[in-house]
Amino acid sequence: MSILRLESVTRTVRLPDDEPLDILRGVDLEVSVGDHVSIIGRSGSGKSTLLNLLGLLDSPTTGDVYFDGRSSDKLSSRQRDRARGRDVGFIFQQFNLLGGRTALENVVTPLLYASGRQFWKREKIALEMLDRVGLSHRAASLPDKLSGGEQQRVAIARALVRGPRLILADEPTGALDVETGATVMSLLDDVAESSGAALITITHDIAVAALARRHYRLERGVLTPIDSPRDVAPTAGTAPGIEASDEEKGSDVAGEPDAREVTA
């Protein structure tokens, strides 16, 4: 059963000189419950823009995004917020944990917006999720007392604590060493699979992308299915990931200009 579907999606912004800039071009993607999909692309390929659309944070310029069979255009702002909070879990490269809050308090946070049993049993549920990622013994620890791998496991627990049906992992191992990153990805895949959630990993790291069961390449805003991330040859000296080209390094995100430079 499809949980997320993109049909002929485009995203265009206007530059300060009023020239249009196409960031995504005719993107088609369907993700079913239990899928693990990787999207690999270099900086400036449109990954951040695509992530925002997948997570119901933005709307396409043209085309349709369907979440659980409903077009996102038909959802009110409140409905989109509720669907995102209830059904989508985000995992980021920089963890984004709340400083001054314990691991347990960080994982509890999403449950503050829940209702019924999830709200009233929030600490118990959060502790169970920490135990699931092997960190129940660190529940009282603050983020600055945790290693990078432990912080990312707390972030995974926080993303999964409400039982989302879709998990979006944005460069989830980018701030970790290779060995820790492999452990974290294995954990994320196991937890997602056991819960039946769909997992989309957006990365420039070929090794991370290879862990998925379906693979796509995003280049210059065009999303193309590939047999293996190994089919995407990295620039010399940049393995295991893909580095930006010289042209792309000239901007914050090539093809995805700094929002401060784009007119509404």
Phi, psi and omega per residue, in radians:
M1 nan 2.263 -3.104
S2 -1.311 2.306 3.049
I3 -1.815 -0.452 -3.090
L4 -2.488 2.318 3.128
R5 -2.500 2.263 3.060
L6 -1.974 2.298 -3.134
E7 -2.196 1.988 3.056
S8 0.890 0.754 -3.070
V9 -1.368 2.315 3.006
T10 -2.192 2.734 3.023
R11 -2.474 2.106 -3.102
T12 -2.208 2.399 3.056
V13 -2.148 2.891 3.115
R14 -1.917 2.328 3.121
L15 -1.385 2.944 -3.125
P16 -0.977 -0.495 3.121
D17 -1.522 0.204 3.089
D18 1.277 0.176 3.062
E19 -1.395 2.381 3.110
P20 -1.304 2.516 3.081
L21 -2.203 2.047 -3.141
D22 -1.453 2.058 -3.138
I23 -1.685 -0.753 3.064
L24 -2.128 2.442 -3.058
R25 -2.251 1.887 3.009
G26 0.965 0.841 -3.077
V27 -1.391 2.227 3.034
D28 -2.096 2.296 -3.138
L29 -2.771 2.390 3.047
E30 -2.282 2.263 -3.110
V31 -2.191 2.237 -3.113
S32 -1.817 2.865 3.077
V33 -0.988 2.281 3.121
G34 1.526 -0.106 3.093
D35 -1.151 2.626 2.883
H36 -2.223 1.909 -3.048
V37 -2.027 2.385 3.029
S38 -1.972 2.467 3.055
I39 -2.126 2.032 -3.051
I40 -1.974 2.395 3.125
G41 -2.997 2.694 3.138
R42 -1.344 2.939 3.064
S43 -0.995 2.342 3.123
G44 1.610 0.059 -3.095
S45 -1.466 -0.246 -3.107
G46 1.961 0.185 -3.066
K47 -1.077 -0.782 -3.105
S48 -1.127 -0.720 3.108
T49 -1.115 -0.749 3.123
L50 -1.113 -0.709 3.107
L51 -1.020 -0.758 -3.138
N52 -1.082 -0.635 3.112
L53 -1.259 -0.738 -3.139
L54 -1.102 -0.599 -3.108
G55 -1.602 0.207 3.114
L56 1.077 0.506 3.095
L57 -1.615 -0.272 -3.090
D58 -2.566 2.941 3.135
S59 -2.084 2.590 3.123
P60 -1.267 2.753 3.039
T61 -1.252 -0.806 3.002
T62 -2.417 2.889 -3.099
G63 1.597 -3.112 -3.050
D64 -2.292 2.474 2.994
V65 -2.023 2.090 3.134
Y66 -1.903 2.201 3.083
F67 -2.041 2.072 -3.119
D68 0.971 0.671 3.066
G69 1.485 -0.075 -3.117
R70 -1.953 2.359 3.109
S71 -1.166 2.322 -3.132
S72 -1.098 -0.445 3.112
D73 -1.176 -0.385 -3.128
K74 -1.539 -0.096 -3.118
L75 -1.634 2.409 3.044
S76 -1.263 2.938 3.126
S77 -1.019 -0.717 3.135
R78 -1.158 -0.720 3.129
Q79 -1.121 -0.684 3.105
R80 -1.124 -0.748 3.141
D81 -1.095 -0.740 -3.135
R82 -1.152 -0.765 3.142
A83 -1.107 -0.723 3.137
R84 -1.143 -0.776 -3.117
G85 -1.188 -0.590 -3.076
R86 -1.519 -0.674 -2.906
D87 -1.994 -0.121 -3.091
V88 -2.140 2.253 3.062
G89 -1.953 2.294 -3.119
F90 -1.892 2.360 3.038
I91 -2.209 2.204 -3.030
F92 -1.974 2.843 3.138
Q93 -1.099 -0.699 -3.023
Q94 -1.677 0.288 3.036
F95 1.242 -0.854 3.116
N96 0.997 0.687 3.062
L97 -1.365 2.690 3.131
L98 -1.402 2.043 3.102
G99 -1.160 2.548 -3.130
G100 1.403 -0.005 3.082
R101 -2.008 2.452 -3.129
T102 -1.202 2.948 3.081
A103 -0.996 -0.762 3.139
L104 -1.094 -0.774 -3.133
E105 -1.121 -0.616 3.083
N106 -1.117 -0.745 -3.111
V107 -1.268 -0.553 3.112
V108 -1.155 -0.547 -2.977
T109 -0.826 -0.878 3.136
P110 -1.065 -0.486 -3.107
L111 -1.295 -0.243 3.074
L112 -1.157 -0.337 -3.133
Y113 -1.798 0.105 3.134
A114 -1.528 -3.081 3.103
S115 -2.430 2.973 3.082
G116 1.074 -2.422 -3.068
R117 -1.045 -0.682 -3.108
Q118 -1.054 -0.617 3.128
F119 -1.333 -0.873 -3.033
W120 -1.234 -0.469 -3.141
K121 -1.885 0.465 -2.961
R122 -1.053 -0.712 -3.119
E123 -1.203 -0.692 3.102
K124 -1.109 -0.782 -3.140
I125 -1.124 -0.742 -3.135
A126 -1.129 -0.705 3.135
L127 -1.164 -0.671 3.089
E128 -1.099 -0.670 3.129
M129 -1.215 -0.671 3.054
L130 -1.082 -0.679 3.102
D131 -1.121 -0.631 -3.131
R132 -1.119 -0.543 3.105
V133 -1.722 0.205 3.032
G134 1.365 0.489 -3.070
L135 -2.257 0.354 -3.138
S136 -1.073 -0.495 -3.140
H137 -1.321 -0.136 3.138
R138 -1.962 0.303 -3.053
A139 -1.015 -0.596 -3.084
A140 -1.591 0.045 -3.086
S141 -1.456 2.509 3.048
L142 -1.439 2.726 -3.098
P143 -0.947 -0.665 -3.092
D144 -1.292 -0.057 3.063
K145 -1.784 0.041 -3.124
L146 -1.858 2.599 3.051
S147 -1.262 2.959 3.123
G148 -1.035 -0.749 3.122
G149 -1.122 -0.669 3.111
E150 -1.181 -0.696 3.107
Q151 -1.093 -0.696 3.134
Q152 -1.207 -0.569 3.076
R153 -1.184 -0.638 3.043
V154 -1.107 -0.726 3.124
A155 -1.103 -0.651 3.090
I156 -1.142 -0.788 3.120
A157 -1.036 -0.737 3.138
R158 -1.122 -0.699 -3.116
A159 -1.185 -0.512 -3.029
L160 -1.762 -0.103 -2.951
V161 -1.136 -0.450 3.122
R162 -1.611 0.073 3.126
G163 1.202 0.871 -3.112
P164 -1.150 2.691 3.087
R165 -1.618 -0.224 3.112
L166 -2.340 2.234 3.105
I167 -2.014 2.193 3.099
L168 -1.922 1.992 -3.112
A169 -1.904 1.943 -3.083
D170 -1.739 1.835 -3.101
E171 0.814 0.964 -2.988
P172 -1.148 -0.289 -3.138
T173 -2.002 0.175 -3.039
G174 -1.073 -0.488 -3.112
A175 -1.770 0.229 -3.067
L176 -2.063 2.742 3.021
D177 -1.260 2.925 -3.004
V178 -1.036 -0.821 -3.083
E179 -1.145 -0.793 3.128
T180 -1.137 -0.686 3.125
G181 -1.060 -0.724 3.126
A182 -1.123 -0.685 3.118
T183 -1.134 -0.773 -3.134
V184 -1.114 -0.743 -3.135
M185 -1.162 -0.670 3.093
S186 -1.082 -0.751 3.108
L187 -1.095 -0.821 -3.121
L188 -1.046 -0.781 3.138
D189 -1.098 -0.749 -3.128
D190 -1.113 -0.806 -3.104
V191 -1.167 -0.710 3.129
A192 -1.120 -0.747 -3.111
E193 -1.164 -0.734 -3.109
S194 -1.183 -0.467 -3.140
S195 -1.602 -0.156 3.128
G196 1.395 0.199 -3.126
A197 -1.388 2.625 2.991
A198 -1.417 2.467 -3.112
L199 -2.178 2.153 3.043
I200 -2.011 2.062 3.118
T201 -1.823 2.116 3.119
I202 -1.877 2.092 -2.966
T203 -2.724 2.872 2.954
H204 -1.872 -0.006 -3.045
D205 -1.620 2.006 -3.081
I206 -1.085 -0.690 -3.118
A207 -1.112 -0.704 3.108
V208 -1.185 -0.769 -3.132
A209 -1.081 -0.570 -3.081
A210 -1.139 -0.328 -3.116
L211 -1.289 -0.286 -3.139
A212 -1.355 2.942 3.133
R213 -1.710 -0.381 3.018
R214 -2.259 2.539 -2.992
H215 -2.305 2.472 3.078
Y216 -2.334 2.661 3.022
R217 -1.998 2.322 3.071
L218 -1.961 2.046 -3.124
E219 -2.454 2.181 -3.122
R220 0.898 0.669 3.051
G221 1.434 0.055 -3.132
V222 -1.894 2.205 -3.131
L223 -1.739 2.158 -3.065
T224 -2.257 2.279 3.066
P225 -1.206 2.484 3.100
I226 -2.315 2.727 -3.138
D227 -1.228 -0.650 -3.083
S228 -2.693 2.539 3.054
P229 -1.045 -0.373 3.112
R230 -1.153 -0.291 3.088
D231 -1.248 -0.263 3.123
V232 -1.657 1.801 -3.061
A233 -1.357 2.148 3.103
P234 -1.280 2.713 3.043
T235 -1.106 2.566 -3.113
A236 -0.938 2.284 3.090
G237 1.485 0.093 -3.093
T238 -2.002 0.005 3.133
A239 -1.017 2.565 0.141
P240 -1.579 0.088 -3.101
G241 -1.890 -3.009 3.129
I242 -2.008 2.190 -3.097
E243 -1.709 2.786 3.117
A244 -1.205 2.631 3.051
S245 -1.285 2.967 -3.136
D246 -1.061 -0.662 -3.141
E247 -1.119 -0.727 -3.058
E248 -1.227 -0.511 -3.126
K249 -1.179 -0.210 -3.099
G250 -1.351 -0.175 -3.135
S251 -2.280 2.942 -3.137
D252 -0.964 -0.953 2.964
V253 -2.499 1.913 -3.064
A254 -1.055 2.354 -3.083
G255 1.409 -0.245 3.084
E256 -2.318 1.317 -3.032
P257 -1.050 2.693 3.078
D258 -0.927 2.287 -3.083
A259 -0.975 -0.470 -3.121
R260 -1.216 -0.293 -3.082
E261 -1.770 0.010 -3.069
V262 -1.892 2.326 3.101
T263 -1.415 2.714 -3.121
A264 -1.181 nan nan
